[in-house]
Amino acid sequence: MKKITIIVLFYLFSSVTYALFEVQKIADNVYALVGELSQRSKTNLGNNSTHGVIITSAGVVLIDSGASYLGAKEIHKAIQKLTPMPVKIVINTGGQDHRWLGNDYFQKLGARIISSSKTKIDQQARADEQIARLNILIGDSLKGTKPVPALETFDKKMQVDFGGINLELYHFGAAHTVGDIVVWMPSTRTMFTGDMVFNNRMLGIGPAKDSQSWINAFEKMASFKPKHIIPGHGNVSDLLFATHNTYDYLVFLKTKISKILENDGNMLDASKIDQSNFHYLKNYESIAGKNAQWVFEEMEFDD
Ligand SMILES: [Zn+2]
């Protein structure tokens, strides 16, 4: 615990808050924009998420474009506080609204938009559903939002060499969404994980609802031994902290549900699992029970 506290403090010291985001510096020219941990709202413009910014000699690489047109504009404003360079590449790490509904804004500014092929299909399939939900949650703040799925795609791995920076993009299988990818920056040992890692707040098993695949994908990500994790939600951290917040929770749920299934237990037993070891994660009250039910459904089906 002591180690985790020290690391969190270090990152707080090297951060400033601008507009909707706390800007956390990871290395020279590498930043995280950390949004709110709570639900999408009119004031956060749907950006209850963390985004990555890499400034190169040829322009900016942005990891995840925000949940709305106005949300993308706000991300752009935060970037403009860091550099006058234009955003040239946007990478969507998954199919959730905050990963891609700002694509239209950045595409109009001339950016390339990259994702996995599975994410592009996911974006196309869930666009209407996401817009409908955001209409309820953020209302007027959705103004001007036009869903534009990624334009360049890859299946498993893509190398992006740009402005003197080398990035490796990997799709290891479904995690939070079916097409989730990670972005590996070897020169700073930084891993941009998108929704594969939730820090400081409790993850949701859906939409992919494949916790075993998420566990496997996390292990592949962790095998790179990253020094810095820029998560999909919450603060920048080391791998240990991300593992506690995401991987350990997934393994905990699967282990508990396995025992229930071995004893011919049911969904009600799943909802009674004591998850209080993870109560420190924000949104614990609203999502812990649902997660147990989802993993139960998934594992019952697997049997
Ligand atoms: Zn997310």
Residues whose N, C-alpha, C, O or C-beta is under 5 A from the ligand:
A	BS01	ZN	Q96 D195 G232
